[in-house]
Amino acid sequence: MSNIVTVQEAVTAFAEWLEPTDAELDAIEQEMPAILAGVDLLDAQIITLDRTPSELDQQRIRRARRRLLTARRELANHTVDGMLPGVGA
């Protein structure tokens, strides 16, 4: 019979290494509008999975898609502006 040994010490010994850095958290914070817009689009699409989309459903999907594209554009422009000083998109 073999003994079952916990590996908690091995897992928790590197817990600090697994935490996101401040730079990673800042990047997530900057991307949050695009992430939330993507979630809104998915929500609008999920609503229509089990039925034929009505005009209101189609309008909701179009609006969510436009919000997502706008958020991605703003993120891309912000990234370009932040990485290349003096260069605009």
C-alpha positions in Angstrom: 0.0 0.0 0.0 1.4 3.4 -1.0 1.0 6.5 1.1 -0.8 9.5 -0.2 1.3 12.6 0.5 0.1 16.2 0.1 2.1 18.5 -2.0 0.9 21.7 -0.3 4.4 22.8 0.6 5.5 22.5 -3.0 2.4 24.3 -4.3 2.4 27.1 -1.8 6.2 27.6 -1.9 5.8 29.2 -5.3 2.5 31.1 -4.6 4.2 34.5 -4.9 5.5 33.6 -8.4 2.0 32.7 -9.5 0.4 36.0 -8.6 0.0 38.6 -11.4 2.4 41.5 -11.4 1.4 45.1 -11.1 2.1 45.5 -14.8 -0.2 42.6 -15.7 -3.0 43.9 -13.5 -2.6 47.3 -15.2 -2.8 45.7 -18.6 -6.0 43.8 -17.6 -7.5 47.1 -16.2 -6.8 48.8 -19.6 -8.4 45.9 -21.5 -11.4 45.7 -19.2 -13.8 47.8 -21.4 -13.1 45.5 -24.4 -13.5 42.4 -22.2 -16.9 43.7 -20.8 -18.0 44.6 -24.3 -17.2 41.1 -25.5 -19.2 39.6 -22.6 -22.1 41.8 -23.6 -21.9 40.6 -27.2 -21.8 37.0 -26.0 -24.8 37.6 -23.7 -26.8 39.0 -26.6 -25.9 36.1 -28.8 -26.7 33.5 -26.1 -30.2 34.9 -25.7 -30.9 34.0 -29.3 -29.5 30.5 -29.3 -32.8 28.7 -28.7 -35.1 30.9 -30.7 -35.3 32.9 -33.9 -33.9 36.3 -33.3 -36.4 39.1 -33.3 -35.7 42.6 -34.6 -35.0 43.7 -31.0 -32.5 40.8 -30.6 -30.7 41.7 -33.9 -30.5 45.3 -32.8 -29.1 44.3 -29.4 -26.4 42.1 -31.2 -25.5 45.0 -33.6 -25.2 47.4 -30.7 -23.1 45.0 -28.7 -20.9 44.4 -31.7 -20.4 48.1 -32.3 -19.5 48.6 -28.6 -16.9 45.8 -28.9 -15.4 47.2 -32.0 -15.2 50.7 -30.5 -13.6 49.3 -27.3 -11.0 47.4 -29.4 -10.3 50.4 -31.5 -9.8 52.6 -28.4 -7.5 49.9 -26.9 -5.5 49.6 -30.0 -5.1 53.4 -30.3 -4.2 53.7 -26.7 -1.6 50.9 -27.0 -0.1 52.5 -30.1 0.0 56.0 -28.4 1.5 54.5 -25.2 4.2 52.5 -27.0 5.2 54.9 -29.7 5.4 58.5 -28.5 4.5 61.0 -31.1 2.8 58.5 -33.4 -1.0 58.5 -33.7 -3.3 55.9 -35.1 
